Amino acid sequence: MKEIQAIIDVKELIKNYGTFPVFDRISLTINKGSCTGLVGPNGSGKTTLFKCLLGFTEVTNGQISFFGDETCKDGLVRHKSLHTCRKRIGYVPEEHVFYEHLSPKEYLQMVASVIRIPKDVQTIRVDALLNAFKLERWVEQMITTLSEGNRQRLSIAAAFIQGPELLLLDEPLNGLDPGGRHYCLNLLSQFTEKGVPELAITSPGTILISSHLPENCSHQYRLPSSTQCSNGQRIKLIIYMKIYENLIPIFSYNTYSYNFHLRQ
């Protein structure tokens, strides 16, 4: 059987809120093993695109496929296919969704139980995640007492718990200090290059990540259609692929477009 290279395939996707167009006829393909950055200012539709992909909000029209399996056709969700595909996807939403009076360990155990990870595997997986995201010091504290950076680490850790093949990360670096950003970027880079064996991920994964800032990404790809900010300004969403640390961002604020040059 031929291996599927297109992990996400979006064709002519349209999303309107009433008469307000969020985006119009977006088409993009995310290939296996890539780390793709979705870059745009507030109101450009990044979070809405994630919600459309995962079936959390209705699509006006268009097609969406994961792993070669069509989950939305002509704006109609195919729930059985989407449910199957979600089992292979880890998601970090822009806003944290926690039970605040649980500890990080209890929260990860709860997530593992909800997605039916066997009990004998749960303990190993949860301990590995707490170690990988450097949360051991706060393992018994209530989540409500954690710093914003540690809450963000926990949110990313939860996305890894089922050993995903694809990560959808909406502003995952918000709240992280420079050391935390560097560490998480290295872990995400490892995920796409060879997997993370200590987290039971033994083959390269794929990432779609959104951000206000395009540093650490390259290979520019412009979506063919404009989208509209909430203030009515027309912009272009831009895709950047692959994480690198030796890129210098050059910003053009009047057009919200971005370019990169490799540092020599």
Buried (B, 14 or more C-beta within 10 A) or exposed (E): EEEBEBBBBBBBBBBBEEEEBBBBBBBBBBBBBBBBBBBBBEBBBBBBBBBBBBBEBBBBBBBBBBBEBBBBBEBEBBEEBBEBBBEBBBBBBBEBEBEEEBBBBBBBBEBBEEEEBEEEEBEEBBBBBBBBBBBEEBBEBBBEEBEEBBBBBBBBBBBBBBBBBBBBBBBBBBBBEEEBBEBBBEBBBBBBBBBBEEBBBEEBBBBBBBBEEBBBBBBBBEBEBBBBBEEEEEBBBBBBBBBBEEBEBEEEEEEBBBEBEEEE
